Structures are given as structure tokens and as C-alpha cells.
Amino acid sequence: MDPDYSADWTHLQQAAKDHLWLHFTRHSSYDAGDVPVIVKGEGAYIWDAQGKRYLDGLAGLFVSQVGHGRTELAEAAAAQARQLAFMPLWSYAHPKAIELAERVAGHAPGSLNRVFFTSGGGEAVETAWKLAKNYFKLTGRPLKHKVISRAIAYHGTTQGALSITGLPTLKQQFEPLVPSTFRVPNTNSYRAAEITAGYIDVTDAASNEAFGRWAADQIAVAIENEGPDTVAAVFLEPVQNAGGCFPPPPGYWQRVREICDAYDVLLVSDEVICAFGRLGHMFGAERYDYEPDIITCAKGLTSGYSPLGAMIASDRLMEPFLADGNMFAHGYTFGGHPVSTAVALANLDIFERERLLENVRDNEGAFLTTLEKLKDLPIVGDVRGAGYFYGIELVKDRATKETFSEEECERILFGYVSKALYDEGLYCRADDRGDPVIQLSPPLICDQTHFDEMEQILRVVLEKASTML
């Protein structure tokens, strides 16, 4: 029986406003209205406390790969909690962490066989940077500590991960942050002419490949500018999230790998979003055919049924820590939690049994084609992405690609589009980190009926938004 919150609704709302500090939220937006309260999920849908249903077009937050309401995942958590509710991985192990580490390593590319569990994605990124610095100190190159990442890219909220993040407006209020991080251009092919100051005009496949080569080469330029003996790592997402889903141009990752090898710099594939099926493969590195030195991941590892993340490192990065007396002096109380690792194993069972990776690969073309129907609206400039991970960039003028002003973002994107999509029954993300976009990242169980529902709701809202420009 579904819970009934109607009798206590007034108290619930007041308690939320008085005590609950929401994440990344303008609390003033609820001064004259209710805080949305989600109480149930089933399959690709969620319900609020009033019983209204919404299509979960963001998989929670790029998390709910297998969908909501999977009782077997709840049962796996309960069974593990009854047997062993907690044990840290500080000098001790427990069976579920061992089993999951072996299973994750089996899916990871090449020699990435060492799995360090965390509580989530930001901790995984933090762990990767600390490992990179520690590794080079132990191998006689103590000056190698700097990190290169891409403009507009998001890598997390902890002090280190936020320092690597390429979004100035998210960082300014928390500065000073960790020094020694540097930005290079991203792979936004839609705005390649602007990014390269006209050097590349992406009009065909050949020029897109040239843009990818140029963007990758800027990593080499940054390494040279800082001094190769000071750069430890490059942090990149397979498909960049912030800014609205930037896929890599052909050959981009292969060139990045060449550059990292040439300068002895570690390549970190930040797959907190892209791993575990989001791009139709267990890891984005597999889709784009490259082998990083480290993978960071979280979210889809448990489909959100329990918190868990991981850093997966190559065997060579583990070698110095196997020497007598050496230790990676780093860890988290809840990293590799018994309940979370049990849930992750059951989650991966669902992946295999229901062939979710194949489902994404079989349907991604139909998903993209359905979203591209929206290009007949003058406000839609670009639709891009891969797998079940797409961004729709909104523009003021499609011919010139002119973007929204700050006032238009406030009035149209946040003042209307974001709220209207939710009111129409679609939970997704409207964002202006970079240019204004709508992001869609539904559960991996979705099919054409869900794609059509998304397109129909988007069309209603964006047709209205077009008249507001």
C-alpha cells in the first residue's frame, strides 16, 4: 500500500523548509510554494506526495540504470545487513567487497585490475588525484602533481574535485581551492568555430575529426606550458556532461592517449556518469576504444539503491604500494560498505540477465532520432550525445547560434522551461553551465514509448518557450 502524506502535508512542508538543506537549490524559490516531495518509484517513473506521476528522464541524477522499485536489490541489501551490516576495508576485507572488486576488474579495460572503493563519485576523483601524486613521489618524480582538465567540465564538489572542475561560477565562493589545476578546450563540436577562434569550421566529418585532433593537441600545449616534469594527470570524461553532453570527435581519445604516453602523464577517465551502461558499455573507455590508467566511477554501479563509488587503477600504479612498508594512506569509513557492495553485485546481475547494455545499443539510434524531431522548433540549436545520454542546446537564433543572455536564462530556462517540464510530467535537467541545455539520461530499461513521451512533453514546453524570446 502506498504511503499517504496528505494528512500531515502541512507539517511535512514546514519541516522541509525549516530543517532540510537541499543540495544545489535556491531555497528562495520555495518561499511562495511547496517543496516537491517524491515518495515512490516504479520502473521509469516516479510519483510525488500528491500521487502525480513523472517520467524520470534523468535516472534520478544519471544513477537509476535498472529503474525504480527493484525489490531484489532491496532484498540483497536487507540480507547483507542481517549478516554483516558494516565492516571497513581498513586492513580487513569482507566477501562482497572482494567479489565486487573481481567482477568490476573483469569488466574494466586492459590492466585496470585494482579497485579502490569509495562512497561516491567525488571521493573517487579525490582518490585518483591523491594516487597520482603519491605514485610519482614513490617512483622518484616528486614534482609531478599538476592536473589538466577541460573547460566547463564538472568533476565533483570536494576541494580537490572542485579544483579540477572547469566551471568558475561553481568555484568562486569556495576559493582558495587546491592549486595546480589547468584547463584545456572541450569537444563541443557545435561551437568548434568559436572554441578555435575560427581555426576549425565543423561542416563535415573530416573537419570534425580535425577539431578533435586540435582539441587533443591543446593538452600537449598545456603540458609543455607547465613543464612535463610537473604534470601528473589529465582528467577527462568519455562524454563530457556539463555544457550538455559533448561526445568526442573521431580519433580524439587515441590522440590523448598518445600525448599522455609521450609525457608520462596519467590518463584518468572520469566515468562517474558514463560507466555502467550509460553509453551502452560497462565503461565509456570501451565504447571509444582507449585504455586509461585510472577510471573513476559511481552512480550506476548500484543504480542508486545504496551509495558506492570506485577508483579502478592499473596494475603498474599499484606496484610501488606492494613494496615492504609502503601504504596508500587514504580511505573512507563507508567505502566498500558491505550493504552497498551486495547491492552492486545484484545490480550487475540484472544488467546481464536483462541485457541492458544491448538494450542501450539497440535503441540509442531511435532515441536520438526521436529527440532530433525537435529541431523543427526555432529554439532548438543542437541535439547531441551518445547511448542514453543526450543534451538539447537551446538558442536565441538558430542561424547564428546566438545563445541566451543571462536575463533570458533566468526568465526562460529557469523561470519557465524547468518548471513547465516538471509540471507536464517530465523530470529532467535544464542547465546553463555553459550554454543553456536540457539534459536527458533516462533509466536503461526505457524504450520507444518513453522516448515518444519525452519528445511530446518537450515539444509542448519548447514551443511555448520559443514565443518568449
N, C-alpha and C positions, 0 to 999 in steps of 0.2 A: 504494500500500500504506500502510495506516495505521501511524503510529509505535508502537512497543512500549516502554512505560516500565516494565514490570513488573520487569525485571532490575535496574534502577537505582532502584527506587522508594524504598528506604530513604535513599539519598543525596539524592535529589531532595527528599524531605520535610525532611531535616535542613538542607539548603541553604536551602530556603524559610524555615525557622524561624530560621536563623542570619543570613541576609543580606537577605531581601526584606521591605521595609517596606510592608505593604499599606495601601491608602487607606481611610479611614473604617472601620477594623477594630479590634475588641477582640482583640488578639493572645493574651490570656489564654484566649480560648475554644478555642484550639488546643493548650493545654498537654497535654491528655489525648487529643487526637485529631488526625487528619490535616488538613492544609490542602487544601481542594478544589482540584483541578487540572483545568482544562478544556483539552482538546487538539485538538478538532475541531468544526467546524460545517458543517451542510448544510441549506439551506432554513430552516425554522423551528425546527430542533433543534440542540442542542449535545451533545457527549459528553465524559465525564471520562476520566481516565487508566486507569480500570478497565473502560472500554467501556460504561458505563451512559449511556443517552440521557435527555435532559431537553428538554421543550418550552420554548423561550425566550420566556417570557411578558412579558419586559421589553425585548425587542430590544437585548440587551446592557445598555444604560443609555439607553433611548429613542433608540437610534442606528441599529440594523441594519434600515433600511427595506426593502431589497430582499432581505433574508435572507442566510444564510451560504453560503459556497462558490461565489461567483460568479467563475468563472475569468476572465471577460472584464475584470473590474475589476483582478484581479491582473496580467493581461496588459497592460492600459493603464498600470499603474504600472511594470512592467518595461520596456515600450517607451520610456516617457518617461525613465526612469533611464538607459537606454542612450544616449539622445540628449542630454539635458541633465539631470543629476541635481540640480543646485542652482544657483539664482541668486536673490539677494534682490531685493525690489522697492524698494530704496533708490536712487532716481533712475534706475533701469533697469527695463525690463519684459521679460517673455518671453511667447510666443504663448498658452500655455494660460491664464495669468492674465488676459490681455486677452479671450480668448474666453469664459472663465467669467464675468468681470465683466459682459460684454454680455448673456450669457444669463440671469444672475441678475437683472440690472436689468430685463430684459424680462418677468420673472415678477412683479417687485415692483410694488406698487400706485402709481398716480399718478406723482409726480415723484421717487420714490426711485430715482435713477439712478446714484448714486456708491457704489461698492463698495470698502471697505477690508478687505483680508483679514487674518486673524489665525490663530493656531494652534488656537484653540478658543473655547468659549463665554464663559468667564470673561474672557479677553482682549478679546472683542467688547464685553462690558459695560463693562469698564475703558475701552476706546476711546470708547464712546458718552458716558460721563460727562466724559472729558477734552475731547472735541469740544464738548460743550455749554458747558462753562466757557470754552474757548478762543473759541468763536463769539461769545458775549456780550461777552467782553473786546474782541474786534476790532470789534464793532458798537456800541461805546460804552455798554455796560451791564455794567460790570465787577463789580458787586455780585451779579449773578445766578450763583449757584454751588450752591445747595442742591438736594437731591433728595428726592422723595417716592416711597415705595413702600408695599406692602401688608403687613399683619401676616401672619406665618408664611411669607411668600414667600421663595424661595431664588433668588439671582442669581449665585452663584459664590463662589470661595474666595480670590481675590486680595484685597488690602487694601481696594481701592475697592469691588469687587463684594460682598465680605463686609459692608462697611459698609452697603450698600444692602439687604442681606438682612434679613428680618424674623424671624429665629429667634435669640432671645437665647442659648439654650444652645450654639449653634454659634459664637457671637461672644465669649463672656466670656473664654475662655482666651487670646484673641489681642488683647484690648484693651490700650491705647487704639487705636482704629481711626480712619479718616478721619472728621472731624466733619461736621456739617451734613446729616445724613440723618434723615428723619422718616417715621413710619408712619401709615397710614390703614386702616380696616377692609377685609377681603377680601369676596369674594362667596360665602361658604359659606351657601347658601340653607337647608341642612338645619338650621343653627344660627342662623338670622337673628334669632329671638326673643331669643337670648342676646346676640348681637352688638349688637343695637339696644336692649338692656335692656328688651325688651318693646314697643318702639315699633312694630315690624312683626311680624306673625304670618303666616308664609307658609303659607297653606292653599289658595291657588288661584293661577291665572296672574296675575290683577290684583295681588295682594299681592306676588308675586314681582317683578313689574315695579316696584312701589313700593319694594321693598327695594333693587333695583338703582339706582333714582334716588337713594335715600338714601345708598347706599354711594358713588356717584359724587360726590354733593354734599359728602361729607366731604373730598374732595380740595380743593374750593374753600375749605372751612373751614380746612384746613391751610395753604393758600397765603396766605389772609388773616392767619392767626395769625403766620406767619413774615415776611410782607411780600412782596407780589408782585414788588417790585424785587430780591428776593434769591433767588427760586426759579428754577432753571434748567430742571429736567426732572422728569417723572413717569415712573417705570419700572414697567411692568405686563406680565404675561403674558396672552396671549389666554385660555387656560385655566390657572389657577394650579396648579402642580404640588404643592408642599409643602402638607401638610394633606390631600391626597387628591383632586386633580382638581376644582377649583371652576370650573364654566362661568360665563360672565357672564349675568346676567338680561337679558331683552329691553330694549333701549334703553340699557344701561349704557355701551357704548363710544361711542355717539353723544353722550351727555351728557358723558363725559370729554373728548371732542374739543372740545365747546363750551367747557368750562371752560378747557382749555389755550389755546385761541384767545383767550378773553376776557382771560387774564392774561399772554399772550405767554410761555407755558411750553412747552418741547418735550415731545412725547409720544413716549416710547420703548417700542416693542412688543418685549419680550424674548421671542424665539421660538426660543431655543436648543433647546427641546423641540418646540414646536408647529409649526415650519416644516417644509417638505419632506414633506408628506403626512400627518403625524400626525393632523391634523384633517380630512383629505380635500381639502385645498387646498395649493398651494405655500406659502402663508403664512396664518397664522391671521387676520391682518387682513382677508384676502379673505373668509374664512368669515363674519366678524362685521361686514363692510361698514364699515370705517373706514380712514382713511389716516393713519398715524403720520408723525412727522418722521424717525424713525430705527427701523430694525429690527436687532436683534442675532440672530445665528443661528450654527449649527454642526452638530454631531451628524449629522443625516440628510443633510447636504449631500454627504457621501461615503459614507453608510451605514457609516461606521466603518472603511472599508478603508484610510484614511490620515487623519491629523489635519488638520482645516481648520475655520475659522470665518470669520465676516464681520460687519462693521457696514455696513449699507446706509443711506445718508443722502440726504436730499432735495437737489435742485439748489441751493436757497437757502442751505443750510448750507455748501455748497462755495464759494459766491461770494466771501466775504472772502479765501479762500485762493488765489484766482486773481489777486489784485492783485499787482503787482510787488513782490517782496521778501518776501512773506508765505509762511509754511510751517507746516504742522501737524507740529510737532516730536515725532513719535511713530511707533513702528513696532516690528516684531518680526522677528527673524532668519528664522524659518520661516513667517511669514505669507505666504500665497500661494505656497507651495512648488510647484515645477514638477510633482513627482510627485502631490501632493495635488490640484492643480487638474486634472490629467489624469484622475485617478480620479473627481473630481466630475463632469466632463463625461460620462464613460462611465456614471456612476450616473444622471444625468439622462436619458441615452438610454434606460436601462431603464425609468425612470418613464414615458416617453412610449410606448415600444413595448409595454409590458405594461399600460398604462392603470391604474397603481397608484392614482392619485387617485380614479378612478372606482370602483375596487375597494373602497376605504375607504368612499366614499359609498354604494355599493350594499349594503354588508354591515354598516355600523355599527349599524343598527337591529336586525339579527339578533344581533349581538354583545351589545348592551345587553339585549335580551330574554332571551338565554341566561344572562347574569350575574344578571338580576333573579329567576330561578328560585330563587336562593339566599336570597331574602327570606323563604322559609318557615322558615328557621333563626332561632331567637331571638337569636342573637349578631349577626346582620346588621341594621344600622340603616339604611344608605343605600347605594345604588349610583348613581354619578354620573360624568359625563364627557362626552366627545364623540369622534367619529371612532374611532380605535383607541387610546384613552387614557382609562382608567377607574379609579376608586377605589372600594373597598368599605369603608365605615366599620363598624368593629366596636363594639358597645355592650354594656354590662352589663345594661341594661334597655331594651328597645325602646320601651315605652310612655312612659317618662320621658326617653329619650335619654341616660340616665346613662352616662358614659364609664368607662373603666378607671381604676383607681388606678395609681400608679406601680409598686406591687408587682405588680399584675395584668399590667401591660405587660411587666415583666421576666419573670414566670413563664409567662404565656400567649403573648403576642405574640412575644417573642424566645426564651423558653425552650422553647416548643413549636411554635407556628404556623410561624415562619420556617424552622426546621429540618425540620419534618414536610412542608411543601410541597416542599422540595428533595428529601427522601428519597422522596417519592411521584412525583417526576419532573417537577416544575414549577419553573422558575427565574423568580421574580418578586420583588417587594419588599414586605416587611412593615415598617411605619414608624410611629413615634409622634411625628413632628414636627407638633404639633397633636394631634388625636385619633388613636387607633390605626386604621390603614388597611392594606389590601392593595392594591397598585397593579399594574395590568396594562396593558402597552403593547407588544403583540407586533409582529413584522415585518408590513409592509403587504401581504404576499403571503398572509396567513392567511385561512382560510375557515371554514365551519361545523364541519368536523371538528375544527379546532383549538379553536374556541370550546367545543365539547362536551367535549373533553378537559380544558380548563381548568376548566370547571364541575364535572366529575366529581371531579377531584382536590381542588378547593376544598371540595366538599361533604364528602368523607371527612374532611378535616382540620378543617373548621369544626364538623362535628357532634361530634367529639371535644373541640374547644376549648370548645364550649358546656357540656359537662359539667364543665369545670374551673373555672367561675365560682362 
